[in-house]
Every structure is written in structure tokens, then in C-alpha cells.
Amino acid sequence: MHLDMTPSEKYVFELSKKSFLPFWSFPNPIGKKGKELCDVLVICEDIVIIISVKEIKPSKSKDINVQYERWVKKAIYDSSDQIHGAERFIKTQRKILLKDNKTWIDLPHVSNMKIYRIAIAFGSPNIFPLPTGNFGKGFVHVFDEQSTFTILQELDTISDFVNYLEAKEKFFNGRTIQASTELDFLAFYIQTGFDIDPKVDSIVIDKEMWNSYQKSKDYYEWREKIKGSYFWDNMINHLYNYHIVSNESSVKREELEEAIRKINLETRIDRIELGIILKNAQVSNVKARMIQAPTNKKHSYVFMNLNEKNWDYKETELKLRCDVARVLNPNTKIIIGIAIGENDKGESYFDIAYLNMPEISEDFKNYVKKVQNELGYFKNPVFSHSKDIRQNDL
């Protein structure tokens, strides 16, 4: 799939794949009349990110202004035109054909689409400023090689990345912004959250703001704080590689992908708490733990410990516990079950279950009551609280 990609396109694709998982990032999809639609397309629920990558060297003109004008046109404005052409095509389609000419990817309904446009410009000297904003057909985010790498490292969940793009578009609306680099603007976002008086219509961001932030105590403490959250990321990678890549699971692929998408939508700050709880569940003596997802999401979790006693029927127990959790969480339509333990090689092992049940019938309630009475699953749950996450044990 990578044979027709330039080194810069492959660089961007590999970065986005790392942050958004492979089944959300698609290189060189097919557009109108069989031509390349864009360089990378990201599709996640209602989110559509269109990425165009240009690697343009400055002209040999001795006039620096001429160099800049020619470079901007080819590296940024041509990307913008490609992006808007791709957007027009996407809005008329229900599916997109991938580069292999056989795989089709479903698009969200056009009325629900949230489209973000990104032009990535390689090849400029550091003295060239990068214009960003609305070039007449919608807001286009413009990154260079360094800002692309850093932003996707710092905002390394799709939710955090999209939150930044959305906040930036709103913040630019009607304002004049002067920033030396995109990374200085990122530091401004992280440190202020764009909580600025709406009457302020012109802002100058300090040069070297990103470098200063990286050297600060706040940045060091944040990097230390998020270390525990990567236990959640490791779980996602395990689930993806085992259930999707190797196709070892007996559960329907569509259900697995939907479940993994849900857990991968958690922001980094939510993963901190969820990662801690998941890790604690692994080392505790609690048989299972029911977690209300943070930030008022429409799904809840069941974490279940695996051991030699329940290993042979782990999939059945996890499913039954999800059934019970659905009744105990009447306002939560989706339950995601995660089993955690070690295999016979001493390696961490994760399994997953997915329940999407918009309505609960009386028959289902009676069935769950029977499960609780006969098997004891969450029969007498103990409620505890950890920040914004509600927990129930047993």
C-alpha cells in the first residue's frame, strides 16, 4: 500500500496511523475518475480529516519574496485546492475506495460530517512563515514537518487532536493572530485553553513559547502524569493486533472494531484515570469492576480479572457481566467489557466484549436478575468514587 507514497507522505501516514490506529487512517484513497483523492484520509465516526502533503523546494530565484510566493503557491495553496476538491467529492459519496481498488470505507452521513482540512508543507527554509486560516473555501490548518511530528506526539489521541483543530478554528474567527511557529501556537493553546476575552481581536504570541514550555515544570509534571495512561494504549494495541490483525477472535469483526474505536476515543486525560483503574484491576483481588466512562460518555466499562479459575469460560463470563452492567446502568446504552490477565507465557492478555442495547425489556431484566442470583455477578456491588469515574466492584 505504501509503494506509491513519497517519503513525506509515508512519514505523515505512519504518524497518523500511530495516533489514530490503522483502521482510521487511509493513504492515497481513490477519488473522482480513479484519481488520488488526497494523501491521507482519516475517518472516525463523524470525523473526517483530509490531509494533503506537498514537498516543495524553494525556487532558485535570488529574490526571497519571489521564492516565498512560488513556494507558498505550490506547497500550500495547491494543497488547499486539492483538499477542497476532495471535500466536494466526499460530500457526494457514501463510501470511499482505497488504494488497493477493492476495499471500501463507509463515510458518515453528510449531515453529520465534521470535516477538518490539513495541508502539510515540507521543504521550506525555517524563515518562511506558514499562512493558516480560511483561504476562501473553509479553514485549512497548515503544518510543516516539525509541527506535524510534535503535534501528533503531544496530542496523540484522535479526540485531543480534533479538539485542538476545532478550538483553533473557533479562536481564529475574526481575530488576527501572529505566531512565529505552529508550535508556539500549540503552547499558547495548552497553557491558556484559548480562554481569552472575546473582545480581544488581535494577539501576538511570544516567539520561542514552545521551547520555554518544554523546559517548564508544568511540562515535566504533565509528561510524568501521563505515563500511567499508556497502559490503556498498550491494551488498545494488544486488542487490535490480536482481534483485528491476527483475526484470532470468535467475536464479529464489526463489533470488535466498534468497541476498539470507542476505547480509542478516550482523551489522554481520561486515559490517565482509566489506565490507573485498569492497572489496579489487574493487581487487585477484585473479580470484576464496573466503570462509568468519564465526561458523560454514552458507554460504560466492565473490567474483569482473568485467572486459572475462569480462563476457560472467560468470554462467557465477560459477556454475562456486561449484560448485568447494562441493567445496573440504565442510562448507558453501550457496555464494553475488558478482561485482563496473563497467559501461560506470563504475558499480559486482554479480551473484549461489546454490548449495544438501546432499550432494556422486562424479560432482559428478569434474565439479568437470574444471572446475579445464580452466578453472583455484581449481585451486591460496592460503590466507590475516583474523581469523575464511578466504580462498582464484584
Order of alpha helices (4+ residues) and beta strands (2+ residues): alpha-beta-beta-beta-alpha-alpha-beta-beta-beta-beta-beta-alpha-alpha-beta-alpha-beta-alpha-alpha-alpha-alpha-alpha-beta-beta-alpha-beta-beta-alpha-beta-beta
